[in-house]
Amino acid sequence: MNKITNYILILSLLFLSNCGYEAVLNNKDYQFSINVNKIDGDQKINSQIINNFNKLRENEKKYNLTLTSNKKKTIISKDSKGDPSIFELKIEINYIVKKEGETLISNKINKKTTYNNITDKFELESYEKTIINNLVSEITDNIMLSISKIGQ
């Protein structure tokens, strides 16, 4: 009898653990497509955002987007020799979403992070690229989330 109840308990846990929960931001099946009309600012950031938007499937709902990006790297702290020890990287995106000439969204997104200096400059540059990619990915998700809320 004990083995049977253990078996039933394990089966019920398996069924209940797969209840269909899915995080909202993980659902990348957006019901719109984006046409980037005008871009200004940092070319690498803009191209990464455009590549993220190009992953969207073509849809009937098409929005026109104007982007302006800005990246700023500042020294927050220096060591006793005067060399930088902590940096701050800030990315600012201004965007305007239009449909049929009407402005639906005009917004600004700021993302920033701080990180320690690395003596190996190649490794530091690689780390900064990773940071930029992560920040731009967050910004792109925020833009797509704000556009997805238009029709609601």
Number of C-alpha atoms within 10 A of each C-alpha: 6 6 8 9 10 11 11 11 11 11 11 11 10 11 9 9 9 8 8 7 7 8 7 8 11 8 8 12 9 14 15 16 20 22 15 17 12 12 16 13 14 14 13 12 21 20 12 16 20 17 11 15 18 14 11 15 13 13 11 9 11 15 20 19 19 16 19 18 20 16 16 10 14 12 15 14 15 13 9 8 6 8 11 16 16 16 17 15 19 17 20 18 23 15 19 18 23 19 13 9 9 9 13 15 16 12 12 15 15 14 15 15 13 15 16 13 18 14 9 8 10 10 12 15 12 11 15 15 12 12 17 22 16 12 20 21 16 14 20 19 18 14 21 19 15 13 20 13 8 9 7 5
